[in-house]
Amino acid sequence: MTQWRIVFLLTAAVGVISNIVYVLFISADLQEWDDPNYREKKKGDPEGVKPPLLSDEKISFKEIQNKDED
């Protein structure tokens, strides 16, 4: 029975410590990437880079193979 008590106390200690760390470091500041208009703002930003999946340029599989062969 004492072994289960140790397991319970260790589990409780991990939960309490992780809760304390969370409460100490929590922040309610709005992050840049959480803004609903984030993508529109990035389009106007000359330093912003579009992710490859959102690129307007379409490359076929054959073009990729040709580039690899060169």
NORHUNOR-V947849 format. One record per backbone hydrogen bond with DSSP energy under -1.0 kcal/mol. NH is the residue of the N-H (numbers start at 1). CO is the residue of the C=O. Records with the same first field share a line. If there is no record, write none. Layout:
NH=CO ; CO
This chain:
5=1
6=2
7=3
8=4
9=5
10=6
11=7
12=8
13=9
14=10
15=11
16=12
17=13
18=14
19=15
20=16
21=17
22=18
23=19
24=20
25=21
26=22
34=31
35=32
38=35
41=37
42=38
43=39
44=40
48=45
54=51
55=52
64=60
65=61
66=62
67=63
68=64
69=65
70=66
